[in-house]
């Protein structure tokens, strides 16, 4: 891997190639903070946007492992009278596989970068999202087809909080970050970013602080590093997060082709035998691609909006044979 050549054109962030315990290549370019001229480094934390959904699904599956939920538990059993437009037959599994058919507060089939419908500073906890989740009619019958749904993963966070009695960010830390050794991963406030965290920048040069919820939840908002994401994949495939049978459930192709050549399991994208975490939003782009056959992870994290899938896939293709 000595001759790895990443695509760093018009990039601001980190690209990383790791195999098992070794760093095979790592590149940090651009500024984490343009005001103070702070450079990005391999240790910089970046927002993951919808990459957070992977952690949400595994947190929910850990509650399934504990018997607190089942895949067939209906959302209505946990929500009670809240969000009445969610159909009574929508299950946890429908939500986790983007097959619920519920109306979406941020429908990417309409506008992936639509503004929030309430001031972003009001969204400072998972229960606060109930106000923006309500009022969206059903799009199709549960289980009928795949349709990417941000709101479904917020509903999963609400469900997880209620059955566990634990705030969602704490629950993800307990169920995913801590057992995986992800010591740099967190759900920070966007207006109080911790040290060594990149500020996200929009195409016009302004920060994304007025565009995203002040605290994320099930569909976005986690921050992490390239090293932590590699630790995450090794923990997942090594059985440290879930029993083996539920790892298989998380990674099975429920939807073999979502329409772009990618498959989808439960919170995890699937392509060419790789497991993929992916997210993008105002001033955020993140793709972490893991080959469980070789233990190789290629991660691209950026604090700008930049094409990422192709450059991460190209870097993975340079890592050599894909069979162990």
Secondary structure, 3 states (H helix, E strand, C coil): CCCCCCCCCCCCEEEEEEECCEEEEEEEECEEECCCCEECCCCCEEECHHHHHHHHHHHHHHHHHHCCCCCCCEHHHHHCCCCCCCCCCCEHHHHHCCCCCCCCCCCCCCCCCCCCCCCHHHCCCCHHHHHHHCCCCCCCCCCCCCCCCHHHHHHHHHHHHHHHCCCHHHHHHHHHHHHHCCCCCECCCCCCCCCCECCCECCCCCECCCCCCCCCECCECCEECHHHHHHHHHHHHCCCCCCHHHHHHHHCCCECCCCCCCEECCCCEEECCEEEEEEEECCEEEEEEEECCCCEEEEEEECCCCCCHHHHHHHHHCCCCCCC
